[in-house]
Structure formats: structure tokens, C-alpha cells
Amino acid sequence: MSLSESQLEFEALLDYLKQNCSYDLTGYKHGTLMRRLRCRMQQLEIENYGNYLQYLQNHPDECGPLLNTILINYSGFFRDRDCWDYLANKIIPQIIASKHPDERIRVWSAGCASGQEVYTLVMLLAEALGIEQYLQRVQIFATDVDEDAVVEARRASYSDKDVTDIPSGLLSKYFQQIEQRYVFHFKLRRTIIFGHHDLAKNAPMSKIDLLVCRNVLIYFKTETQAKTLVRFHIALTSKGFLFLGNAESLSNDRQIFTPISLKHRIFAKGQNLTLQEHLLLRPQTLSKKADPLTTQIHMWKAAFETSPFAQLVVDRSGRLLLANEQAYALFGLKNSDIGARVQDLQMGRLINSSTFINQLNCDTHKLKPPADRHSLSHKNREWVTDNGTTYLDIHITPILDPSGKLLGTNFTFVDVTRNVWLKDEIERLNSALAKVTQELKQTKEVLDSTNKKFESSQKELESVHQELEFRSHS
Ligand SMILES: C[S@@+](CC[C@H](N)C(=O)[O-])C[C@H]1O[C@@H](n2cnc3c(N)ncnc32)[C@H](O)[C@@H]1O
């Protein structure tokens, strides 16, 4: 078989995976992909990509093992120890110092594999802040394109061999030994939101103070790396830091990231993005002459995807139609959840479709669009998961066609946990203040009566004086 024939078969294989397994591997370095594919093909004794494609078509379950071979999940606690020491000694203190004592610290472990990296981060942050402060202030996102890896990471259970690089003091403080396994403390795990996220495709998280993406970019082609770095730039706050893997370098000519320590692969957010850099994120179809409708649809999609709030669209029968990245992270959604009935998903506990959607359905019967279009709001809804308790304001808006018929419903979730905490704190302070005021009032009353007694004693004393004086003159 000629080289170009083999190349064509390889491209057809990538195309098949993109269309049928929802995995777009076109942004990965072809050399690495081919090596890993051949590895899998050898296990199955298949000689060329064409035959392997046929095998894939006949065995749809093959997508799983193939992706496990391609997406190398290798990870470790405190991997490249000196880099983590530098992060703990130089960078984490800077992040803490740049914040108000009650301000949130947001961290993203992107490409977290089976979780060792994110739990290393938790230990270092908890050591720097103290556990109470850590629990109140830190929010961590841990994402990976490999859903099996995310499940492993969420489980947080490791073998003897896995934990050998954890200093013994930290191991006993942060892990519980359950039978033969070491399980990361549940209470601290609650601060982590785990989710599926494809760095080469999905919109980034936002307002991140520390973005850790180690040993992932190395598998991407230069162009995919450049796009991912633009997304990272968007994700970070102006004082945010990026922490890469030892074998990774930034090849950007313009410094959208400024090296803080090249040796430890730590960078600060650098110059602002240019329009060209922003345009890198456009889907390729738009670089051809796009018609206005396609452009408009793209704009809507981008606005939905990049919204800082979690958003869902549910169809009239209560099935989940769309979810943006924030919603994937908040509700731990998987791609396979799209199309499922909301009430069968975990989030069904929160947006009980039979209440909200029916309420909206009833209301929209009376609507005459677009002027009468209105939304419902539910404040401070409690959302309890293994990762902790979040308070959400839910805004529910009907999506109507031009004739006013209900097509579906848009749910927007605004995280108000911090407000709820502050309100509780204010109530606590107010009641402490009322107590102090009451005590002050009582003290003042005692003081007033003592004053009065003192004044009357003084008057008595004065009259004794006068009498004595009178007697001495008489
Ligand atoms: C070698 S592991 C690195 C794990 C960890 N960051 C560390 O350094 O210990 C690479 C991880 O990147 C993930 N990955 C590969 N492509 C990705 C993508 N497009 N988006 C998100 N994660 C990806 C893989 O699934 C894998 O878990």
C-alpha cells in the first residue's frame, strides 16, 4: 500500500471517529496518533487502517478501548516534585496575597486524568490556607475529555503504589485508609467540580486564578495548542497563573503568557489577545464565506457556550436538548445525557420539570409574543451533591416560535452561594450586634443609676460641708 493510500485511510478513520464516537482527534499530532493506533491494531492483529476502520464499523464498542489507548491517562501525585514545591512556595502565596480574605480562589485542573493532580493541588492549597479557610474559599474544576478518567478521579481511591510520592504527613492528614485503599477525604472533595471537557473544542471555564494543564498539550498539533492557549488566556483572571508540564513549551511569538519560572513551567497571564488570536477560535466553516444566518447561529451558539452562567435548554416533553460547559460542570453531565428526560437525571431534583415546565406551559398558553414573553425566577434553590452545597437562582424563560407556540424552555442558573453565606454572616453579625447593644444598654442603665447615687451623695456631702463651715463661723 502506498504512503498516500495509507494516509487517506488514516484520515477516513479519524473522520469516522469524529462522526460516530464524538471524538475529534484531528487536532492531535498525527505521528503520536498513528503510533498508538498501530499499538491497538497489533493487539487485534489487524494490518492496516482500512481493515481497522471496518472492524470499528462492525464493533461499535471498540471506540472505548481505542480511546483508552490513545488518551494516555498516566498521572501521579506531586509529579515533578520541584515544580510543585515552587508552586507551593512562590505562586500559591502570591495568589492568596492578591485576594481579599473572603474572596473566592478558583482553580482548574484541565486534563486531570484519574485525579492525582487535582488532589495534589487541594493538599497544597489547604496547607497554605488552613482547612477551614480552604473549605470556605476554594473552588476547583477538574476536567478531562476521557469520561472514564473523570469517574476514576471523582472516586478518589488509590493503591499503595499510587500514593508512594505523597509525603507521609500529608498522606495521613488528607487520606483515609479503607481496606487496602487510600481514599481522599470526602469533606475536601466537595470543593471539586468534576466534569467532561474537551480542551480542543469546548469553551473554557472563567475567572480562574490558577490553571494547571500538565502533559496534555504535548499531544496536540501546533495549531490546536495555539487555540487552547487562547482559551486558557480567556479563562484566567488578569493576575492568573498557568502551570504546564515539564516537556511543554509555549511557542507563541507574542507573549500572551509571561514566563515566571521557565524551569518549572509557570507563566502569568500576559498581553491582551489580538483580534487574530480571538478569531483562531472561529469554527473553520466560518473562514469560508459564511452566509449571514450561519454566522448568526454561530454567534448564538458561542454566546450560549461562553456564558458565565450554567444554561440548559429543555424541549416541550421535558428532554434535555442543550447544555453549556458551565452546566456540564455544575450538574456533572455526560454527552449521553443529552436527549434524556430531565427528571431522570440528577438535576431533575432541582428543576422538577413537572412543576416548573408545567407552570411555564400554563403561562405560555396566555402569551402573545413577543411582548408578553416573560420568565419565572426561583431564588436560593439548594443543590446538594457529593461535592457540596451550592445555592442557585434559577431563571426559566420560555422559547417561543414567531407564532407564540412553546418550543422549549431555557434554564439559567446563577450561583449565589457566596451571597447566601454573606447573608448568613450578616444575620450572625446583626444578632451579635443586637446582643452587644442590649448589654451596652444594661451597662448604661447601671451607670446612670450609679451616677444618680453619686450625685445625691455629692449633694449630701456639700450640705455637710456647708453646715460645718457655718458652724466654724458661728
Ligand atoms: C498524560 S495525562 C496527564 C494527567 C495529569 N495532567 C498529569 O500531568 O499528571 C493526559 C490527560 O489528558 C487528557 N486529554 C487528552 N486530550 C484531551 C483534551 N482534548 N481535552 C481534555 N483532556 C484531554 C487525557 O484523557 C489524559 O487524562
The ligand as an SDF file (V2000), in Angstrom:
LIG
                    3D

 27 29  0  0  0  0  0  0  0  0999 V2000
   -0.7330   12.0960   30.4530 C   0  0  0  0  0  0  0  0  0  0  0  0
   -2.2560   12.5140   31.1710 S   0  0  0  0  0  0  0  0  0  0  0  0
   -1.7810   13.8640   32.2330 C   0  0  0  0  0  0  0  0  0  0  0  0
   -2.5060   13.8460   33.5350 C   0  0  0  0  0  0  0  0  0  0  0  0
   -2.1200   14.9600   34.5220 C   0  0  0  0  0  0  0  0  0  0  0  0
   -2.4040   16.2520   33.9790 N   0  0  0  0  0  0  0  0  0  0  0  0
   -0.6740   14.8670   34.9180 C   0  0  0  0  0  0  0  0  0  0  0  0
    0.1580   15.5670   34.3780 O   0  0  0  0  0  0  0  0  0  0  0  0
   -0.3700   14.0510   35.7900 O   0  0  0  0  0  0  0  0  0  0  0  0
   -3.0800   13.3440   29.8280 C   0  0  0  0  0  0  0  0  0  0  0  0
   -4.5640   13.5410   30.0760 C   0  0  0  0  0  0  0  0  0  0  0  0
   -5.0450   14.4690   29.1140 O   0  0  0  0  0  0  0  0  0  0  0  0
   -6.3340   14.0850   28.7210 C   0  0  0  0  0  0  0  0  0  0  0  0
   -6.6590   14.6900   27.4250 N   0  0  0  0  0  0  0  0  0  0  0  0
   -6.2120   14.3450   26.2090 C   0  0  0  0  0  0  0  0  0  0  0  0
   -6.7980   15.1200   25.2730 N   0  0  0  0  0  0  0  0  0  0  0  0
   -7.5990   15.9890   25.9330 C   0  0  0  0  0  0  0  0  0  0  0  0
   -8.4890   17.0100   25.5180 C   0  0  0  0  0  0  0  0  0  0  0  0
   -8.6450   17.3070   24.2270 N   0  0  0  0  0  0  0  0  0  0  0  0
   -9.1830   17.6880   26.4550 N   0  0  0  0  0  0  0  0  0  0  0  0
   -9.0450   17.3810   27.7750 C   0  0  0  0  0  0  0  0  0  0  0  0
   -8.2510   16.4000   28.2260 N   0  0  0  0  0  0  0  0  0  0  0  0
   -7.5240   15.7130   27.3130 C   0  0  0  0  0  0  0  0  0  0  0  0
   -6.2420   12.5680   28.6590 C   0  0  0  0  0  0  0  0  0  0  0  0
   -7.5120   11.9460   28.7120 O   0  0  0  0  0  0  0  0  0  0  0  0
   -5.3880   12.2850   29.8850 C   0  0  0  0  0  0  0  0  0  0  0  0
   -6.1800   12.0340   31.0160 O   0  0  0  0  0  0  0  0  0  0  0  0
  1  2  1  0
  2  3  1  0
  2 10  1  0
  3  4  1  0
  4  5  1  0
  5  6  1  0
  5  7  1  0
  7  8  2  0
  7  9  1  0
 10 11  1  0
 11 12  1  0
 11 26  1  0
 12 13  1  0
 13 14  1  0
 13 24  1  0
 14 15  1  0
 14 23  1  0
 15 16  2  0
 16 17  1  0
 17 18  1  0
 17 23  2  0
 18 19  1  0
 18 20  2  0
 20 21  1  0
 21 22  2  0
 22 23  1  0
 24 25  1  0
 24 26  1  0
 26 27  1  0
M  CHG  2   2   1   9  -1
M  END
$$$$
